[in-house]
Amino acid sequence: MTRIELTVNGDKRSDEVEPRLLLVHYLRETCGLRAANVGCDTTSCGACTVLLDGRSVKSCTVLAVQAAGQDVVTSEGLSADGELHPVQAAFRLNHGLQCGFCTPGMVMAAVGLLAENPHPTEEEVRAGLEGNLCRCTGYHNIIRAVLAAADTQAEVQA
């Protein structure tokens, strides 16, 4: 067992973990957070996407010990004071979800994309979400939601 210390959704944590434990399993099993979903175990679906020190990563590709000393944010950690994050609100308003399984990963990938590129084009959004799969939608409302979130964030910053 190895002790890791990290911050998850703003809370400092210190836990004993097996060195081979994946970050997604640490978040779900140790932290009790359920937004990061295990969809494929092969890094191809993106349902487990979280922010690691502000960058979106597939948490099934990262060992929990590799996240030690870093800041992890899951979809549960985005909202503040009962208010949805602008990306979460845009997904809701633009019907960017159906069954909801991929939604937390899509939202986290979108948050990471908008942090790097606050004013993406439609093509850049499509490229930025390329590693996240949705089996229910045609992606049109997801793309619309990300572009709407970009516009909302630009308005707030202006």
FIKOLZA-1660 file (N, C-alpha, C; in steps of 0.1 Angstrom, whole numbers, plus 5000, padded with zeros to 4 digits):
% residues 158
   i   px   py   pz ch aa at
   1 5008 4988 5000  A  M  N
   1 5000 5000 5000  A  M CA
   1 5009 5013 5000  A  M  C
   2 5004 5023 4994  A  T  N
   2 5011 5036 4993  A  T CA
   2 5001 5047 4997  A  T  C
   3 5007 5056 5005  A  R  N
   3 4999 5067 5010  A  R CA
   3 5000 5078 4999  A  R  C
   4 4988 5084 4995  A  I  N
   4 4988 5095 4986  A  I CA
   4 4981 5106 4992  A  I  C
   5 4985 5118 4989  A  E  N
   5 4979 5131 4993  A  E CA
   5 4976 5139 4981  A  E  C
   6 4963 5143 4980  A  L  N
   6 4959 5151 4968  A  L CA
   6 4946 5158 4972  A  L  C
   7 4942 5167 4963  A  T  N
   7 4930 5175 4965  A  T CA
   7 4920 5170 4955  A  T  C
   8 4908 5166 4960  A  V  N
   8 4897 5162 4952  A  V CA
   8 4885 5171 4954  A  V  C
   9 4881 5178 4943  A  N  N
   9 4870 5188 4944  A  N CA
   9 4871 5197 4955  A  N  C
  10 4884 5202 4957  A  G  N
  10 4886 5212 4968  A  G CA
  10 4889 5207 4981  A  G  C
  11 4888 5194 4984  A  D  N
  11 4890 5188 4997  A  D CA
  11 4904 5180 4997  A  D  C
  12 4912 5184 5007  A  K  N
  12 4925 5177 5008  A  K CA
  12 4922 5162 5013  A  K  C
  13 4929 5153 5007  A  R  N
  13 4927 5139 5010  A  R CA
  13 4940 5132 5013  A  R  C
  14 4940 5122 5021  A  S  N
  14 4952 5114 5024  A  S CA
  14 4947 5100 5025  A  S  C
  15 4951 5091 5016  A  D  N
  15 4945 5077 5016  A  D CA
  15 4956 5067 5013  A  D  C
  16 4955 5055 5018  A  E  N
  16 4963 5044 5015  A  E CA
  16 4957 5037 5003  A  E  C
  17 4965 5035 4992  A  V  N
  17 4960 5029 4980  A  V CA
  17 4970 5018 4975  A  V  C
  18 4965 5009 4968  A  E  N
  18 4974 4999 4961  A  E CA
  18 4980 5007 4949  A  E  C
  19 4993 5005 4947  A  P  N
  19 5000 5012 4937  A  P CA
  19 4994 5011 4923  A  P  C
  20 4987 5000 4920  A  R  N
  20 4981 4997 4907  A  R CA
  20 4967 5003 4905  A  R  C
  21 4961 5009 4916  A  L  N
  21 4948 5014 4915  A  L CA
  21 4946 5026 4905  A  L  C
  22 4937 5024 4896  A  L  N
  22 4934 5035 4887  A  L CA
  22 4927 5047 4894  A  L  C
  23 4930 5059 4889  A  L  N
  23 4924 5071 4894  A  L CA
  23 4908 5070 4894  A  L  C
  24 4903 5065 4883  A  V  N
  24 4888 5064 4882  A  V CA
  24 4883 5055 4894  A  V  C
  25 4889 5044 4897  A  H  N
  25 4885 5035 4908  A  H CA
  25 4887 5042 4921  A  H  C
  26 4898 5049 4923  A  Y  N
  26 4900 5057 4935  A  Y CA
  26 4889 5067 4937  A  Y  C
  27 4885 5074 4927  A  L  N
  27 4874 5084 4928  A  L CA
  27 4861 5077 4932  A  L  C
  28 4858 5066 4925  A  R  N
  28 4845 5060 4927  A  R CA
  28 4845 5052 4940  A  R  C
  29 4855 5044 4943  A  E  N
  29 4855 5035 4954  A  E CA
  29 4860 5041 4967  A  E  C
  30 4870 5049 4967  A  T  N
  30 4876 5055 4979  A  T CA
  30 4869 5068 4983  A  T  C
  31 4867 5076 4972  A  C  N
  31 4861 5090 4975  A  C CA
  31 4845 5089 4974  A  C  C
  32 4840 5079 4969  A  G  N
  32 4825 5078 4968  A  G CA
  32 4819 5087 4957  A  G  C
  33 4827 5092 4948  A  L  N
  33 4822 5100 4937  A  L CA
  33 4818 5092 4925  A  L  C
  34 4807 5094 4919  A  R  N
  34 4802 5085 4909  A  R CA
  34 4801 5092 4895  A  R  C
  35 4805 5104 4893  A  A  N
  35 4804 5111 4880  A  A CA
  35 4813 5105 4870  A  A  C
  36 4825 5102 4874  A  A  N
  36 4835 5096 4864  A  A CA
  36 4831 5081 4863  A  A  C
  37 4826 5078 4851  A  N  N
  37 4821 5065 4848  A  N CA
  37 4832 5056 4842  A  N  C
  38 4831 5043 4845  A  V  N
  38 4840 5033 4838  A  V CA
  38 4831 5028 4826  A  V  C
  39 4836 5031 4814  A  G  N
  39 4828 5028 4803  A  G CA
  39 4834 5017 4794  A  G  C
  40 4848 5018 4793  A  C  N
  40 4854 5009 4784  A  C CA
  40 4866 5002 4789  A  C  C
  41 4873 5008 4799  A  D  N
  41 4886 5003 4804  A  D CA
  41 4897 5003 4793  A  D  C
  42 4895 5010 4782  A  T  N
  42 4905 5010 4772  A  T CA
  42 4908 5024 4767  A  T  C
  43 4904 5034 4774  A  T  N
  43 4907 5048 4771  A  T CA
  43 4900 5053 4759  A  T  C
  44 4890 5046 4753  A  S  N
  44 4884 5050 4741  A  S CA
  44 4871 5058 4742  A  S  C
  45 4865 5057 4754  A  C  N
  45 4851 5063 4755  A  C CA
  45 4851 5077 4761  A  C  C
  46 4860 5080 4771  A  G  N
  46 4860 5093 4777  A  G CA
  46 4850 5095 4788  A  G  C
  47 4843 5085 4792  A  A  N
  47 4833 5086 4803  A  A CA
  47 4839 5089 4816  A  A  C
  48 4852 5086 4818  A  C  N
  48 4859 5088 4830  A  C CA
  48 4867 5101 4831  A  C  C
  49 4865 5110 4822  A  T  N
  49 4873 5122 4821  A  T CA
  49 4871 5131 4833  A  T  C
  50 4882 5136 4838  A  V  N
  50 4883 5145 4850  A  V CA
  50 4893 5156 4847  A  V  C
  51 4894 5166 4855  A  L  N
  51 4905 5176 4854  A  L CA
  51 4916 5172 4864  A  L  C
  52 4928 5172 4859  A  L  N
  52 4939 5169 4867  A  L CA
  52 4948 5181 4866  A  L  C
  53 4949 5189 4877  A  D  N
  53 4956 5202 4876  A  D CA
  53 4952 5210 4864  A  D  C
  54 4938 5210 4862  A  G  N
  54 4932 5219 4852  A  G CA
  54 4932 5213 4838  A  G  C
  55 4938 5202 4835  A  R  N
  55 4938 5196 4822  A  R CA
  55 4929 5184 4822  A  R  C
  56 4921 5182 4812  A  S  N
  56 4912 5171 4811  A  S CA
  56 4920 5158 4808  A  S  C
  57 4918 5148 4816  A  V  N
  57 4924 5135 4813  A  V CA
  57 4914 5124 4815  A  V  C
  58 4917 5113 4809  A  K  N
  58 4908 5101 4811  A  K CA
  58 4914 5094 4824  A  K  C
  59 4906 5094 4834  A  S  N
  59 4911 5088 4847  A  S CA
  59 4913 5073 4847  A  S  C
  60 4910 5067 4836  A  C  N
  60 4913 5052 4835  A  C CA
  60 4927 5050 4830  A  C  C
  61 4934 5061 4826  A  T  N
  61 4947 5061 4821  A  T CA
  61 4958 5065 4831  A  T  C
  62 4953 5069 4843  A  V  N
  62 4961 5075 4853  A  V CA
  62 4960 5066 4866  A  V  C
  63 4972 5063 4872  A  L  N
  63 4971 5056 4884  A  L CA
  63 4969 5066 4895  A  L  C
  64 4962 5062 4906  A  A  N
  64 4959 5071 4917  A  A CA
  64 4973 5077 4923  A  A  C
  65 4983 5069 4923  A  V  N
  65 4996 5074 4928  A  V CA
  65 5002 5084 4920  A  V  C
  66 4999 5084 4907  A  Q  N
  66 5004 5095 4898  A  Q CA
  66 4997 5108 4900  A  Q  C
  67 4985 5108 4906  A  A  N
  67 4978 5120 4909  A  A CA
  67 4982 5126 4922  A  A  C
  68 4990 5119 4930  A  A  N
  68 4995 5125 4943  A  A CA
  68 5000 5139 4941  A  A  C
  69 4996 5147 4950  A  G  N
  69 5001 5161 4950  A  G CA
  69 4994 5170 4940  A  G  C
  70 4984 5165 4933  A  Q  N
  70 4978 5173 4923  A  Q CA
  70 4963 5176 4927  A  Q  C
  71 4957 5184 4919  A  D  N
  71 4943 5188 4921  A  D CA
  71 4934 5181 4911  A  D  C
  72 4925 5173 4916  A  V  N
  72 4915 5165 4908  A  V CA
  72 4901 5172 4909  A  V  C
  73 4895 5174 4898  A  V  N
  73 4881 5179 4898  A  V CA
  73 4873 5170 4890  A  V  C
  74 4862 5165 4896  A  T  N
  74 4852 5157 4889  A  T CA
  74 4840 5166 4886  A  T  C
  75 4831 5161 4878  A  S  N
  75 4819 5168 4875  A  S CA
  75 4811 5173 4888  A  S  C
  76 4812 5165 4898  A  E  N
  76 4806 5168 4911  A  E CA
  76 4812 5181 4917  A  E  C
  77 4824 5184 4913  A  G  N
  77 4831 5195 4919  A  G CA
  77 4830 5208 4911  A  G  C
  78 4823 5208 4900  A  L  N
  78 4822 5220 4892  A  L CA
  78 4813 5231 4897  A  L  C
  79 4801 5226 4902  A  S  N
  79 4791 5236 4907  A  S CA
  79 4796 5243 4919  A  S  C
  80 4792 5255 4921  A  A  N
  80 4795 5263 4933  A  A CA
  80 4783 5270 4939  A  A  C
  81 4781 5269 4952  A  D  N
  81 4770 5276 4958  A  D CA
  81 4757 5272 4952  A  D  C
  82 4755 5260 4948  A  G  N
  82 4743 5255 4943  A  G CA
  82 4740 5259 4928  A  G  C
  83 4750 5266 4922  A  E  N
  83 4748 5270 4908  A  E CA
  83 4756 5261 4899  A  E  C
  84 4750 5257 4888  A  L  N
  84 4757 5249 4879  A  L CA
  84 4769 5256 4872  A  L  C
  85 4779 5249 4869  A  H  N
  85 4790 5255 4861  A  H CA
  85 4784 5259 4848  A  H  C
  86 4789 5270 4841  A  P  N
  86 4784 5274 4828  A  P CA
  86 4783 5262 4818  A  P  C
  87 4793 5253 4818  A  V  N
  87 4792 5242 4808  A  V CA
  87 4781 5232 4812  A  V  C
  88 4779 5230 4825  A  Q  N
  88 4768 5221 4829  A  Q CA
  88 4755 5228 4826  A  Q  C
  89 4753 5241 4828  A  A  N
  89 4741 5248 4825  A  A CA
  89 4738 5248 4810  A  A  C
  90 4749 5249 4802  A  A  N
  90 4747 5249 4787  A  A CA
  90 4743 5235 4782  A  A  C
  91 4748 5225 4788  A  F  N
  91 4744 5211 4784  A  F CA
  91 4729 5210 4788  A  F  C
  92 4725 5215 4799  A  R  N
  92 4711 5213 4803  A  R CA
  92 4702 5222 4793  A  R  C
  93 4705 5234 4791  A  L  N
  93 4697 5243 4783  A  L CA
  93 4697 5239 4768  A  L  C
  94 4707 5233 4763  A  N  N
  94 4708 5229 4749  A  N CA
  94 4706 5214 4747  A  N  C
  95 4701 5207 4757  A  H  N
  95 4697 5193 4755  A  H CA
  95 4709 5185 4751  A  H  C
  96 4721 5188 4757  A  G  N
  96 4733 5181 4753  A  G CA
  96 4735 5167 4760  A  G  C
  97 4724 5161 4764  A  L  N
  97 4725 5148 4771  A  L CA
  97 4713 5140 4768  A  L  C
  98 4714 5127 4769  A  Q  N
  98 4702 5119 4768  A  Q CA
  98 4703 5109 4780  A  Q  C
  99 4709 5098 4779  A  C  N
  99 4709 5089 4790  A  C CA
  99 4718 5094 4802  A  C  C
 100 4728 5102 4799  A  G  N
 100 4736 5108 4809  A  G CA
 100 4749 5101 4812  A  G  C
 101 4751 5089 4807  A  F  N
 101 4763 5081 4810  A  F CA
 101 4776 5089 4806  A  F  C
 102 4776 5094 4794  A  C  N
 102 4788 5101 4789  A  C CA
 102 4789 5115 4794  A  C  C
 103 4778 5121 4799  A  T  N
 103 4777 5135 4801  A  T CA
 103 4788 5140 4811  A  T  C
 104 4791 5134 4822  A  P  N
 104 4801 5140 4831  A  P CA
 104 4815 5141 4823  A  P  C
 105 4818 5130 4816  A  G  N
 105 4831 5131 4808  A  G CA
 105 4831 5141 4797  A  G  C
 106 4819 5142 4790  A  M  N
 106 4818 5153 4780  A  M CA
 106 4820 5167 4786  A  M  C
 107 4813 5169 4798  A  V  N
 107 4813 5182 4804  A  V CA
 107 4828 5185 4808  A  V  C
 108 4835 5175 4814  A  M  N
 108 4848 5178 4819  A  M CA
 108 4858 5180 4807  A  M  C
 109 4856 5173 4796  A  A  N
 109 4864 5175 4784  A  A CA
 109 4861 5189 4779  A  A  C
 110 4849 5193 4779  A  A  N
 110 4845 5207 4774  A  A CA
 110 4851 5218 4783  A  A  C
 111 4851 5215 4796  A  V  N
 111 4857 5225 4806  A  V CA
 111 4872 5226 4803  A  V  C
 112 4878 5215 4801  A  G  N
 112 4893 5215 4797  A  G CA
 112 4895 5222 4784  A  G  C
 113 4887 5219 4774  A  L  N
 113 4889 5226 4761  A  L CA
 113 4887 5241 4762  A  L  C
 114 4877 5245 4769  A  L  N
 114 4874 5260 4770  A  L CA
 114 4885 5267 4779  A  L  C
 115 4891 5260 4788  A  A  N
 115 4902 5266 4795  A  A CA
 115 4914 5268 4786  A  A  C
 116 4916 5259 4777  A  E  N
 116 4927 5261 4767  A  E CA
 116 4924 5270 4756  A  E  C
 117 4911 5270 4751  A  N  N
 117 4906 5277 4740  A  N CA
 117 4893 5283 4743  A  N  C
 118 4892 5295 4749  A  P  N
 118 4879 5300 4753  A  P CA
 118 4869 5304 4742  A  P  C
 119 4874 5305 4730  A  H  N
 119 4866 5309 4719  A  H CA
 119 4867 5299 4707  A  H  C
 120 4864 5286 4709  A  P  N
 120 4866 5277 4698  A  P CA
 120 4856 5278 4687  A  P  C
 121 4860 5273 4676  A  T  N
 121 4850 5272 4664  A  T CA
 121 4844 5258 4666  A  T  C
 122 4833 5256 4658  A  E  N
 122 4827 5243 4658  A  E CA
 122 4836 5232 4655  A  E  C
 123 4845 5234 4646  A  E  N
 123 4855 5223 4642  A  E CA
 123 4864 5221 4654  A  E  C
 124 4868 5231 4661  A  E  N
 124 4877 5229 4673  A  E CA
 124 4870 5222 4684  A  E  C
 125 4857 5225 4686  A  V  N
 125 4850 5218 4696  A  V CA
 125 4849 5203 4692  A  V  C
 126 4846 5200 4680  A  R  N
 126 4845 5186 4675  A  R CA
 126 4859 5179 4678  A  R  C
 127 4869 5186 4674  A  A  N
 127 4883 5180 4676  A  A CA
 127 4886 5178 4691  A  A  C
 128 4882 5188 4699  A  G  N
 128 4885 5187 4713  A  G CA
 128 4877 5177 4721  A  G  C
 129 4866 5173 4716  A  L  N
 129 4858 5162 4722  A  L CA
 129 4859 5149 4715  A  L  C
 130 4868 5148 4706  A  E  N
 130 4870 5136 4697  A  E CA
 130 4872 5123 4705  A  E  C
 131 4878 5124 4717  A  G  N
 131 4880 5112 4725  A  G CA
 131 4869 5108 4734  A  G  C
 132 4858 5115 4733  A  N  N
 132 4846 5112 4742  A  N CA
 132 4835 5107 4733  A  N  C
 133 4830 5095 4736  A  L  N
 133 4819 5089 4728  A  L CA
 133 4806 5091 4735  A  L  C
 134 4796 5093 4726  A  C  N
 134 4782 5093 4731  A  C CA
 134 4774 5083 4721  A  C  C
 135 4767 5074 4727  A  R  N
 135 4760 5064 4719  A  R CA
 135 4746 5068 4717  A  R  C
 136 4741 5079 4723  A  C  N
 136 4727 5083 4723  A  C CA
 136 4724 5094 4713  A  C  C
 137 4733 5104 4712  A  T  N
 137 4730 5116 4705  A  T CA
 137 4738 5116 4691  A  T  C
 138 4735 5126 4683  A  G  N
 138 4742 5128 4671  A  G CA
 138 4753 5139 4673  A  G  C
 139 4756 5142 4686  A  Y  N
 139 4766 5152 4689  A  Y CA
 139 4762 5166 4687  A  Y  C
 140 4751 5169 4679  A  H  N
 140 4748 5183 4675  A  H CA
 140 4745 5191 4687  A  H  C
 141 4737 5186 4697  A  N  N
 141 4734 5194 4708  A  N CA
 141 4745 5195 4718  A  N  C
 142 4754 5185 4718  A  I  N
 142 4766 5186 4726  A  I CA
 142 4775 5197 4721  A  I  C
 143 4777 5198 4708  A  I  N
 143 4785 5208 4702  A  I CA
 143 4779 5222 4705  A  I  C
 144 4766 5223 4703  A  R  N
 144 4758 5235 4705  A  R CA
 144 4760 5240 4720  A  R  C
 145 4760 5230 4729  A  A  N
 145 4761 5233 4743  A  A CA
 145 4775 5239 4746  A  A  C
 146 4785 5233 4741  A  V  N
 146 4799 5238 4743  A  V CA
 146 4801 5252 4738  A  V  C
 147 4796 5254 4726  A  L  N
 147 4797 5267 4720  A  L CA
 147 4789 5278 4728  A  L  C
 148 4777 5274 4733  A  A  N
 148 4769 5283 4741  A  A CA
 148 4776 5286 4754  A  A  C
 149 4783 5275 4760  A  A  N
 149 4791 5278 4772  A  A CA
 149 4802 5287 4770  A  A  C
 150 4808 5286 4758  A  A  N
 150 4819 5295 4755  A  A CA
 150 4814 5310 4754  A  A  C
 151 4802 5311 4748  A  D  N
 151 4796 5325 4747  A  D CA
 151 4792 5330 4761  A  D  C
 152 4787 5321 4770  A  T  N
 152 4783 5325 4783  A  T CA
 152 4795 5329 4791  A  T  C
 153 4806 5322 4790  A  Q  N
 153 4818 5325 4798  A  Q CA
 153 4824 5338 4792  A  Q  C
 154 4823 5341 4779  A  A  N
 154 4829 5353 4774  A  A CA
 154 4821 5365 4779  A  A  C
 155 4807 5363 4780  A  E  N
 155 4799 5374 4785  A  E CA
 155 4802 5377 4800  A  E  C
 156 4804 5367 4808  A  V  N
 156 4807 5368 4822  A  V CA
 156 4821 5376 4824  A  V  C
 157 4830 5372 4815  A  Q  N
 157 4844 5378 4816  A  Q CA
 157 4844 5392 4811  A  Q  C
 158 4834 5396 4803  A  A  N
 158 4834 5410 4797  A  A CA
 158 4830 5420 4806  A  A  C
% end
